[in-house]
Amino acid sequence: MNTRRTIHEPAREVPVLAEPDVLVVGAGPAGLAAACAAARAGAATLLVESYGSLGGTLTLVTLGGLCGIHAVLDDERLGRVVGGLGLELEDRLAKVDAILPPRRHGRIVGVPYDSVRLKIVLDEMAAAHGVEVLLHTSAVAVSTEGRRIAAVFVENKGGRGAIVPRIVVDASGDGDVAARAGAAYELGLAGETQYGSAMFRLTGVDTARAGALSRAQIRACLERAVAEGMPLPRTATGVHLNPIDGIAHLNVTKPGRPDGSPFDLSDPLQLGDAEREGRRQVHLYEEAFRRHVPGFERARVVDIGARVGVRETRLVRGDRVLTESQVRACEKPADRIACSAWPLENHGRGRTTNWEFLPDGQWYGIPWGCLVVEGLDNLLVAGRNLSAEHGAQASVRVAGPCMALGEAAGTGAAMSLAAGGEPRALDLGALQSRLRAEGAILDPAWA
Ligand SMILES: Cc1cc2nc3c(=O)[nH]c(=O)nc-3n(C[C@H](O)[C@H](O)[C@H](O)COP(=O)(O)OP(=O)(O)OC[C@H]3O[C@@H](n4cnc5c(N)ncnc54)[C@H](O)[C@@H]3O)c2cc1C
């Protein structure tokens, strides 16, 4: 694989499949929200997704819960930091009995959800907002004219085609469109990203006993397994209970290269290695939990995500970069279009996960310029590939803030078109008013 040889690909005419106002690439929480928001604001919107369902990591990888929606105010109270389309999604899940109340693990809060029902709920939500969806279709190339994206080329079972949009929102998670358009980006911190994880669900779990375990207790159990010779790469984790009784969700694997370093998950060969290593570890952890963790004696893997979970690849350079120091200082810039209170959650080297919490009741704002791609006039980014430093992305990348970023990107894209201008020149006061009117949170109620 990967010889140095090249071969000429003949130029050819390809069909123009669509000419939407807004093209959103990637249907994870960011892309889904971006598409719904753009369509809601009146733009003809096309959402293109490589896989066969909406939801990205939420449905393809499957998560323990929707995180980053609430801030911890004190030992008892929570406060919302994400509303708008994130809240609409929670309401839709509640109607089909597919969500549980927020669950606390100390200072970590997640909202457990049913990832299977979520697939159907997201189809309905996209349709309700008037989003056109093209599944099983990948954005593979871009043509530019000056500072503008002229076309995004896609491939699917029908072959190759072009989409000619007025504005593109790159919510691919990996900055695929931005990278192919020549935008600058960083790969993690000096080329080293956070580790990904293969996610899995166990059935046959005594959820009463398992759910009573603290993270420290689980860690002690898994460290005992390591002491007894099991080569577990990670021992820091929590048990996520699911709306389905008897099922527990585990976020514990840590696939890495043979030398222990993280894979570069934007490299297809390493991505494949991570898939295989992640599955191998699922088997290892099933055994470790059965033997060492109370409540899991009869547990059995019932499901592994359709793909390995990717926390970080390309961080696309925007007009502004969300810095780690801004997050730590809980800065609230006047040009913010979303906010977050999630800790800096860093899956770096070693068997632990590094959590650094903001002070109780604190939050920070994300400026519009973190979504506007440097050097290009009609490209926005949303979600985990936003313009941020590695340390800041470790906080802003979870589902709640990603939905808020997507909602801002989609609304901003549609408003730019309506105003006949470009996202960079958008009236930010008008965008903020529109977002607030739609229920997005830019000033958390308790603050
Ligand atoms: C292992 C793991 C556990 C996590 N646990 C939690 C948790 O418990 N709670 C939480 O809130 N967050 C969690 N996160 C973080 C959260 O899932 C992600 O940060 C969030 O999903 C990012 O959203 P996104 O929309 O930016 O990207 P993604 O969810 O990655 O979605 C990107 C989408 O784009 C599609 N795509 C990619 N390239 C292309 C292309 N070229 N053309 C078309 N489509 C494309 C992908 O198929 C995918 O659907 C976890 C992440 C990982 C990896």
PDBQT file of the ligand as one rigid body, heavy atoms in Angstrom, charges set to zero:
ROOT
HETATM    1  C1  LIG A 501     -15.128   7.638  21.662  1.00  0.00    +0.000 C 
HETATM    2  C2  LIG A 501     -15.842   8.921  21.842  1.00  0.00    +0.000 A 
HETATM    3  C3  LIG A 501     -16.664   9.092  22.932  1.00  0.00    +0.000 A 
HETATM    4  C4  LIG A 501     -17.342  10.278  23.097  1.00  0.00    +0.000 A 
HETATM    5  N1  LIG A 501     -18.226  10.402  24.123  1.00  0.00    +0.000 NA
HETATM    6  C5  LIG A 501     -19.045  11.461  24.158  1.00  0.00    +0.000 A 
HETATM    7  C6  LIG A 501     -20.143  11.510  25.064  1.00  0.00    +0.000 A 
HETATM    8  O1  LIG A 501     -20.378  10.603  25.839  1.00  0.00    +0.000 OA
HETATM    9  N2  LIG A 501     -20.945  12.598  25.009  1.00  0.00    +0.000 N 
HETATM   10  C7  LIG A 501     -20.736  13.619  24.119  1.00  0.00    +0.000 A 
HETATM   11  O2  LIG A 501     -21.515  14.567  24.118  1.00  0.00    +0.000 OA
HETATM   12  N3  LIG A 501     -19.709  13.610  23.279  1.00  0.00    +0.000 NA
HETATM   13  C8  LIG A 501     -18.879  12.535  23.262  1.00  0.00    +0.000 A 
HETATM   14  N4  LIG A 501     -17.887  12.484  22.340  1.00  0.00    +0.000 N 
HETATM   15  C9  LIG A 501     -17.652  13.645  21.480  1.00  0.00    +0.000 C 
HETATM   16  C10 LIG A 501     -18.700  13.777  20.391  1.00  0.00    +0.000 C 
HETATM   17  O3  LIG A 501     -19.177  12.593  19.959  1.00  0.00    +0.000 OA
HETATM   18  C11 LIG A 501     -18.115  14.435  19.182  1.00  0.00    +0.000 C 
HETATM   19  O4  LIG A 501     -17.225  15.383  19.502  1.00  0.00    +0.000 OA
HETATM   20  C12 LIG A 501     -19.208  15.027  18.329  1.00  0.00    +0.000 C 
HETATM   21  O5  LIG A 501     -19.957  13.959  17.811  1.00  0.00    +0.000 OA
HETATM   22  C13 LIG A 501     -18.605  15.842  17.225  1.00  0.00    +0.000 C 
HETATM   23  O6  LIG A 501     -19.635  16.187  16.367  1.00  0.00    +0.000 OA
HETATM   24  P1  LIG A 501     -19.358  16.592  14.883  1.00  0.00    +0.000 P 
HETATM   25  O7  LIG A 501     -20.694  16.790  14.276  1.00  0.00    +0.000 OA
HETATM   26  O8  LIG A 501     -18.370  17.694  14.852  1.00  0.00    +0.000 OA
HETATM   27  O9  LIG A 501     -18.590  15.352  14.229  1.00  0.00    +0.000 OA
HETATM   28  P2  LIG A 501     -18.957  13.822  14.082  1.00  0.00    +0.000 P 
HETATM   29  O10 LIG A 501     -19.889  13.349  15.127  1.00  0.00    +0.000 OA
HETATM   30  O11 LIG A 501     -17.642  13.141  13.954  1.00  0.00    +0.000 OA
HETATM   31  O12 LIG A 501     -19.732  13.739  12.693  1.00  0.00    +0.000 OA
HETATM   32  C14 LIG A 501     -19.099  13.961  11.461  1.00  0.00    +0.000 C 
HETATM   33  C15 LIG A 501     -19.972  13.369  10.362  1.00  0.00    +0.000 C 
HETATM   34  O13 LIG A 501     -19.437  13.693   9.098  1.00  0.00    +0.000 OA
HETATM   35  C16 LIG A 501     -19.449  12.561   8.250  1.00  0.00    +0.000 C 
HETATM   36  N5  LIG A 501     -18.385  12.758   7.267  1.00  0.00    +0.000 N 
HETATM   37  C17 LIG A 501     -17.065  12.792   7.507  1.00  0.00    +0.000 A 
HETATM   38  N6  LIG A 501     -16.390  13.046   6.368  1.00  0.00    +0.000 NA
HETATM   39  C18 LIG A 501     -17.305  13.190   5.392  1.00  0.00    +0.000 A 
HETATM   40  C19 LIG A 501     -17.213  13.463   4.004  1.00  0.00    +0.000 A 
HETATM   41  N7  LIG A 501     -16.034  13.673   3.406  1.00  0.00    +0.000 N 
HETATM   42  N8  LIG A 501     -18.358  13.509   3.275  1.00  0.00    +0.000 NA
HETATM   43  C20 LIG A 501     -19.569  13.313   3.874  1.00  0.00    +0.000 A 
HETATM   44  N9  LIG A 501     -19.697  13.043   5.197  1.00  0.00    +0.000 NA
HETATM   45  C21 LIG A 501     -18.588  12.981   5.948  1.00  0.00    +0.000 A 
HETATM   46  C22 LIG A 501     -19.208  11.423   9.209  1.00  0.00    +0.000 C 
HETATM   47  O14 LIG A 501     -19.624  10.169   8.658  1.00  0.00    +0.000 OA
HETATM   48  C23 LIG A 501     -20.038  11.850  10.410  1.00  0.00    +0.000 C 
HETATM   49  O15 LIG A 501     -21.368  11.444  10.303  1.00  0.00    +0.000 OA
HETATM   50  C24 LIG A 501     -17.173  11.313  22.170  1.00  0.00    +0.000 A 
HETATM   51  C25 LIG A 501     -16.331  11.155  21.077  1.00  0.00    +0.000 A 
HETATM   52  C26 LIG A 501     -15.681   9.965  20.905  1.00  0.00    +0.000 A 
HETATM   53  C27 LIG A 501     -14.826   9.790  19.717  1.00  0.00    +0.000 C 
ENDROOT
TORSDOF 0
